[in-house]
């Protein structure tokens, strides 16, 4: 798996927070199991193994982290339901490249589901604190409001322990729509998965990389109509995938997958009608 890439004067690292499992049917929505199981094999509980791939962006000015994985606040029942494997963690992955939590300047959450924001906070001496004490946490305002006011369908995905300490610390930075976090680092609202789900572009030196979040969680979801049952607005997901994949193909973007355990990042190609990922442009 390709886990490091240079985009102009930015260095990108795909860091692992471990592995977990979700129901294969939910991950592929209306796609019949007879089709998706040809690509990825479920376990005896119909779960498929997924990565927890967070993106570290080193620019000449800042250290930015996109999403924080599932975190360390894992209760035994939660760990069992989601088949969580912690052979590594986000903090261990950061340490391996010489980065400590105090050195992260910005955390961007694509959205606030527990497998994307679980590492926002940690327990220290029995108290919940921000994992990255010097970072500004960038979240879409609409996503923040939805997370704190979930409905019957979404309430299982949002955990206050991942959110409220960020607000209490004063580190929360709400944005509304597309936003340039710093030169070349831009968020873009896609909707689909959640109404305010956002992806992150890195543009420098004439090159572009796109961290896809849950818009296209794995390389198996490159097919336009293969969307998750978890998506609140699947037709919006389909249209946004069509738009961004068309541009990615024409403009030679690198794509970065948050949940693929085998394919981390690479360049989009098309062979007849089939999308493929190559590690080199």
N, C-alpha and C positions, 0 to 999 in steps of 0.2 A: 504494500500500500504506500502510495506517495503521500508523505506527511510534511513536506517542507517545500516552499516555493518562493521565488523572488519575483516581485511585481514592481518594476522600477526601483525606487529606493526603499521599498517596503519588503520586509521578510515575513512570510506567513508560516506558522507552525500549526498543524492540526494535532491537538492534544487530547488524550483519552482520559475520560473519567470512569472507564470500565465498560462493562456490557450489561444489558438487561434484555428482558423478553416481553413482547406484547403479542396478543392474539393475532394470528396470521390473517384471519378473516377480517378483523377490524383494520389491519394495516393495508388491506387491498380492497376494502369496500365491496362493491358488487362484482368484482372479478372472481369467477369461480375458482375454488381451491384446486381443481384439476389443472388449471393453467398456472397459478402462481407457485404451486409446490414443485413445479419443474425447475424453478429458479432458486428456491430457498426451502429447505426442509424443516417442517415444524417438529416440535418435540411431542411427547405423549399428551400434553395438555393443549396442543395446537398453537403453542407460542413459537415465534421465530426470534432468533437472536439478533439483537440490534446493537450498534455502537452508540457511545455517548461522546461524540467528537466536537470539542470546543475549539474555536479558532483564536489563536494569539496573533496579533498584528503588531510588529515592531516598525515604527516609523522613525524618521530622524528626530521627531519631537516627543513621541509618546509611546506608551505600551498600552495596547487596547486588547480586551478580551471579549469575544462574542459568545454568549451563553456560558453557563457554569455547570452543566451536567445535572446529575441527580443528587449529588452532595453526599454528606457523611451522616446525616441525621436519619439513619435507617433503622426502623423498628423491625423485629424478626418477622412479623406477619407480612409487612410491606416488602421486605427483602425476598420472602418466599413467593408471594403472589407474582412479583415481577422478575423472578429468577435473576436477581442482581448479582453480578460477579465483580468483585473489587480487587482483581489482581493488580490493578493500578488505580490511580485517582488523579483528579485534576491537579491537586497540589503537588503530588509526586511528579507528574508530567512537567509541571512548571519548573520544579526544582532540577529536573534532569537537564534543562537547558539554561539553568542558572538564574531563574527568575523567582523571587519571593513574592508572597501576597502583598507586601507593602509597596512593591514596585509597580503594581498595576494602576494606571491612571484613569482608565475608563472601562466600565463593564457595559456592554450593550446586550440587552435581552431581546431576542427575536419575538418572544412572547413569554408568558409567565407560567406555563405548565410545569409540573414538578420535575420533569426530566430535562428541563431547559434552565430552570431557575433554582434548582435544589441546592446548588453550591453557592448561591448568593450569600447565604448565612451559614454560621457554624455555632456549635455550642462550646463555650469556654467558661469553665468553673460554674457550670450549671446555668449560664446565661446565654441567650441568643445574641450574637453579634454579627456584623458584616464580615465576611471572609476577607474582603479587600478593603482595609480601613481607610486608604487614601484615594479610593476610586470614586468617580462620579458614575452612578448607575443610570443608564439611559433607557427609558421605557416609553412606549407610546401611551399618551394620556388615556385614550380609549381602552387600551388593553389593561392599564392599571385599574380603571374604574370597573371594568368587567371582572377582573380578578377579585376585587374586594366586594363585588355584588353579584356573585355567580347565580345562575339559575339551576334548576333541578338537574339538567344535563351536564353542566360544566363544573359543578361544585367539587366533584371528585378530583379534578385536574389542578385546582388551585389550592395551595396550602399557605395559610397566613404566616407560618413560621419562616417561609422563604421571602416574605414581603414586608411585613410590618417593621422588623428591625432596620430595614433600609430607609424607610420613611422616618423612623424615630431618630436615626443617626444624622439626618439632614443631608444624606448623600444622594437622595432620589432626585433625578433630573427628568422631568416629563417633557416630551416633545409631541407635536401634533402634525403628523404627516411626514413627508420626506425631509431629511435634515442632513446637512453636511457637518459631521462631528468634528472633523478637521480636514484640511485639504486632502482630497482624494478618498476619504472615508465617508461614505454616504449610506443612510438608511432609506429604504423604499418600502412603502406599505403595499402588500399584496392582497390582504384579506384572504378569504378562502378557508384556511384552517381555523382561524379565529377572525373576527371582523377587522382587527387591527394588527394582525401578524405582519412582521416586517422582515425583509432580507437585508443583507449588508454588501455593498459594493466596495471593492478596493481598486482604485484607478491610479496608475502612476507609470510614467515612462512609456506611454502609449499602449499599455497593457491593462486588462481588466480581469478581476477575479470576483466571483459571486458566491457568497455563503448563503445557502438555500433554506436553512432552517427546516421547517416542516412543510414548505411548499412542495419540495421534492425530497423526501427524507432519505431515500436510497437511490442508487443507480437503477434499481428495478422499477422505480416509479417514473422513469423518463418517458414511458409511453403516455401520451397526452391524457387518455381517459382512465389511466390507472391511478386513482386517488384513494385516499384513506376514508374509512368509515368514520374516523374521528373528525373529519373536516365538517365544520358547521355549515359551510356554503360551498359544496363540491363543484357546482357549475362555475363559481368564481375562480376556484382553484384551476379548473380546466382552461379557462380563458387566459388566466395569468401565465400558466405554464406555456401555452401556445405562444403568447407574446414574447416571453423571456427566452424560451428555447430557440425561437426563430432568430432573435437578435444574437444570442450566444453563438449560434452556428455561423451566422454571417460575419460577426465581428471577432471570432476566435477567442471567446471568453474562456477562462478556466472556471470550472464549476466545483464547488466544495460541498460534500454531503455530510449532514450532521449525524445520521443514524446508520449509515452503511458500515458494517464491520469489516468489509473487505476492500471497498473502493473509497478512498478518502478524497482525493482531488485529481482533476485531470481536465482534458480539453474535449469538447463535444465534437463528434463527427457523425455523419449519417451514411449508412450503407444501405442503399435502396430506400426503404421506408423505416429503417431501424436506427435508432440513436445508439451511439457507442461512446465510451469514454477512453481516451488514450492519455497516457501519462505525459507525453511530450507533444508540443504543438507541431 
